[in-house]
Amino acid sequence: MASLFDTVELGPLTLRNRVVKAATFEGYSPGGAVTDDLVEFHRRVAAGGAALTTVAYLSVAPEGRTDDGCIVVVPSAVAGLRHITDAVHAEGGAAAAQIGHAGPVANAASNKAQAIAPGRFFNPLGMRRTRAATEYDIARITSDYRRSARLCVDAGFDSLEIHLGHNYLLSSFLSPMLNRRKDAWGGALEHRARFAREVAIAVRDAVGSAVAVTAKLNMEDGYRGGFGIDESVQVARWLEADGALDALELTGGSSLMNPMFLFKGDAPTPEFAATLPWHLRAGFRLFGKGFLRSYPYEEAYFLADALRFREAVRMPLVLLGGISRLDTAQKGIDAGFEFVAMGRALLHDPDLINDWRAGVSDASGCIHCNRCMPTIYTGTRCPLVDPRPGDRPIEVPAG
């Protein structure tokens, strides 16, 4: 039987175990620059025992940033990113760069650039209308991925993760609700998947076998009319047949329409309201529950859906979602997944993997309150272990 602590191959890499630190925006790059805090964030994860830590989120183009605190992969960014990879390597870990284009999730007001989407619609994230991607935009952005991939290799990254989830640009093209185009990039699933497939091939062509290349793929968007699991399984088959990827990480939910579908657990509506301009806070407190829906938390909450992909493809898969216990992580490996990805549990305790290996603990202290989510605007942290002035008291469940 495979163990969570086996050394394992991911493309050209040999990783020290099967644990991936999932990409969670760190909030430590004001003005889009690497800071000492960002370097330390990932150094701590590597020092704590995770095999691969993922830097999130690196934009391939200026208008593709989630906001102006997002790093754009340009030549001037390479030296700063190299500080991250050097620090991770010094701790015996490997570093992945999540590269993507936010598309309709981009905050146009912050970026001072109109957000791009499959079509035009009003985007409440930036209080602006998106514009429909042109053929030129699609060709340019594909080229941007290729260029950014090469720069990430120059920066010392061991792996690249292409963002095909959460209704970022490539994911929005997959969504039948967001993509209502009548051209060769919309309509039938084969057309809606074309952009994602071409980008994956372009990235692989750009880097060859120098690094691993993976993708983070939505299994379902989490709203009526969105991208669903039947279509996603077919896209996974196509991505496998294209031969550009070394693994798929399976996710779900929409940063645009239903973010809590990804996280489950408590919805931190008051904390998100506090991050908004004063004139929007009252409205968000009233209507925010419609955006931040509440889902019960359970361990490995994506496992049942992910097993459909395990049956459909032979390529390595990364199980994500609700992994905070050692027995849950091992259950994922026993079910045939080559890797498990963890976010909140490692944010709560970066030393968790070393503790599991040493038998010091068998579970994270994360209580799935999701109060970490709004801290992305000031530096991502777990308020339970790093409380700061203004934080609401957190009630820890008994037992």
Summary of the structure (lengths in Angstrom):
residues: 399
radius of gyration: 19.5
end to end distance: 31.8
largest distance: 57.1
contacts: 1445
relative contact order: 0.13
helix: 40%
strand: 18%
